[in-house]
Amino acid sequence: MLDQLTGPATSLRPGGNVQAMQPVVEGTACPFAAKARLRSAPDFDPARSLAQNVADSVPLLVDFSARAEGEGLDGFVYRFPAERVGSTVEDLGRLLRVLLQTLARHDPQEPRELDKDTVLAPGWRFSFAGLDYFVPVFAPVYGEHHSRHTYGLTKDVFVLMQPNSSFHTRLGARRDLVLRNIRSRFAEAGQSYPVHGVEAHKFVLPPAVDDEPVPWYDGQPLGNVPAQGRH
């Protein structure tokens, strides 16, 4: 079972989205998943827009960011209903764009707008509250031979905010060797994944390894996204 926070003093949510994502955690070829210390964003409120739901999560993500390195936390889980956000790869790109743009605007240390040139710059990492994050998206659109497969979960899309501090802790001094071993495990499971040089292209993966990267950073800016409705 996934590690959960205990004790009355914390504001971080121990269950919800974390428990819903359990089949993915149990099914993935990642050797660190079973021991991952995950925390949950608030449950999605269908009465509010996508951007409003993400904004509602900011206090918890700020708290998570402050604790992540010191407490060895591995991820902050968002869960979105596929019927609301869509489930095509293009839909996932729009979802990620609104998520990251909203978080960037509400960053307590560096409120900002995301733009394509910045996102595609060498060495770019998504940061929030002073912490760098890797942001993989898992969705029903990905088949069983895909590294972002959801293992029977057909109604939800998951976005995992993984702090880079978790990677540093898990990979240790033998980083390159461990990474090669992880890629080998996925390949043996029939789930080879593209190794893109651009960080932004690792968040929403294309349906097949040889497909073009998903340009989630293109399209309608957040300011033009309707406050209510599907997105």
Buried (B, 14 or more C-beta within 10 A) or exposed (E): EBBBBEEEEEEBBBEBBBBBBBEBBEBBBBEBBEEBBBBBBBBBEEEBBBBEBBBBBBEBBBBBBEBBBEEBBBBBBBBBEBEBBBBEBBBBBBBBBBBBBBBBBBBEEEEEEBEEEEBBEEEBEBBBBEBBBBBBBBBBBBEEEBBBBBBEBEEBBBBBBBBBBBBEBBBEEEEEEBEEEBBEBBEEBEBBBBEEEEBBBBBBBBEEBEEEBBBBBEEEEBEEBEEEEEB
